Amino acid sequence: MDYFFIIALAVGLAMDAFAVSVSCGLCVIKRRYRNATKAALFFGIFQWGMLSLGWLSGSAFRTYIEPVDHWIAFVLLGFIGVKMWKESTEENPEPLDLTSIKLMLTLALATSIDAFAAGISITALGYHILVPSVVVGVITFCLSFAGVLLGCWMTNYARFSKYLNRLGSVILIGIGTKILFEHLLS
């Protein structure tokens, strides 16, 4: 088993979750460590689970999922990003609560769709899924936790909070667009 490949895969899969976690941190006002742990658990568990599901499904469902996975991620991330932007333009905006269960499920699903496809690829390489899925889950957890705290730290500059929320929305829309274009161009 190529451990360098597994760690590189884990970091690559975790980058979307990290960027979204920074956006979550921009919206967190209270209980930062609790919310960072919550976001990290959602992202880590979903990355681990979707990688495992992709491995389990193997190539059986590959032909059905690959044509639409990028559209699902694009729509989910785009919707949340547009909503964040809209909230940032209000006179006295209340920050969008990205740590709510409903939004965290949506974000975790949107950022872990590529893990499902990676799981299918791992099947083709002949690897067993236990080590890769645990490594992906742990690295995603750690980077997501750090991302929320980084976003929280950035909100210490309150005069920039409206612009930071807009930056968060652009990040979400950008990730969705990146996923869409990567699949359309490949």
N, C-alpha and C positions, 0 to 999 in steps of 0.2 A: 504494500500500500504506500503510495507516494504522499508523505505527510506535508511536504511543501505545497503540493497541489491542493490538498484539503484545506490548509490554512489560507492559501491565496483565494480559493473558492469562498471560504467563509468570510473573509474580509470583503471580497467583491460583493457578495450577497448582502452583507451588513451595511454597505455604504448608503443604500436608499433609506434603510431604517435609521441610520445615523442622521442623515440630512433631515428627515421628517421629525426625528427626536429634537433636533435643534429648534425646529419650528414649534414643536410642542412646548419646549422650554420658554420660548418667547411669550407664550400665553399663560404661563404658570405664575401666579402671584403668591400663593400660600402653599405650605407643605411641599416644598420643592423636592426633598429627598423621598418623600412618600410617592409623589407623582412621578419622579424619575424611576423609582422601583417599579411602579405600576406600568409605565410605558415600556421599560426594559423587559418586564415579564411578558407583556403582550407580544412585542416584536420578537423576542427570543423564542418563545413557545411557538409562535406562528411560523417562524423560519424553520425551526426544528421539525414541526409537524408537517409543513408543506413539502419539505425536502423528503421526509419519510414517506409521505403519500405519493409523491412523484416516483420514488423508488419502487414502492409497492405496485403502483399501477403499471410500471414498466412501459412498454411500448403499446400496450393494449388501447389506451385512450389518447395516445399522443396525437393522432390525426384529428381528433375532435377538439382538443384544448389549444394546441399551438396556433390555429388560425385566429383565435379570439382573445387570448390571454393579454396581449398588449392593449387591446381596446378596453378591456375591463379595468386594468390598472390606470389607463389614461383618463377614463370617465370618473372613476372614484377620486383620484388625486386632483383632477381638474375641478370637480364639484366642490371639494373642501377648500381648495386654494381660492376659488372665486368667492366663496362664502367668507373666508378670512379677509380678503381684499375689501369686500363690501363692508364688513364690520369695522375695518380700519378707517373708512371714510366718514363714519357717523360722527356727529358733534361730540358726544361724550360716550365713546364706544366702551362697551363692556367686553373684555377679552373673550374671544371664542374659546370655550372650554374643550380643548383637544384631549383632555384626560377623561372625558366621559366615556362610559363603557361602549356606547353606540359608535362614537367616532373612533375610539381606539380599535374596535373590531374592524371597522372599515379601513383604517389606515394600515393595520397589521395585515389584513388580507391583501390590500393593494400592493404593499411592499414585499409580500412573500410569494406572489404568483411566479416570479422568476425562480424561486427556490424549488417550486414544483417541477419546472422544466429542468432544473439542474439535477433533481432527483432522478428523472428519467435518463439523463445523460450518465449518471453514476451507475445505473443499471447496465447501460451499454458498455461501460468500462469494466464491469465485473466486480466492482467493489461491494463489500457488505456495507450496509447503511449505518450501523451503530456508531462507529467512530466519526464519520463525516457529519452525521446529524447532530451529535453532541457538540462537536467542535463548532459547527455553524450556530447552534443555539447559544452556546456560551459566549462566543465572540460577538454575536448580535446583541445579547444582553448587555455586555460590557460597553460596547460602543453606543448603544441606545441610552444607557444610563448616563454616560459622559456627555452625550449630545443634549439631553434635557438640561443637565447642569450648565453646559456651555450656553444654551439659550437663555436660561435663567440669569446667568451672569451678565449677558448682554442687555437684559432688561433693567439693570441697575442704572442705565443711562436713560432715565424716564423721558427726557425731552425727545429722544429718538424712538420711543416705543411705537408710535404710529408707523414710522418708517420700517422699524424692525418687524412689525406684524405684516407689513406689505412685502418685506423681503421673505418672510416665512411663506406667504402665499405664492410668491414667485418661485420659491424653491419647490413647493409641492407641484405647481403646474409644470415647472421645468422637468421634474423627475418623471411625471406622467408623459410629457412630450418626448423626453429622451427614450423612455421605454417604447413608446409608439414608433418613433423613427428608427430605433435600433432594429425592431422587428420588420418594419416596412422595407428597410434598406438591405436586410440580410436575405 
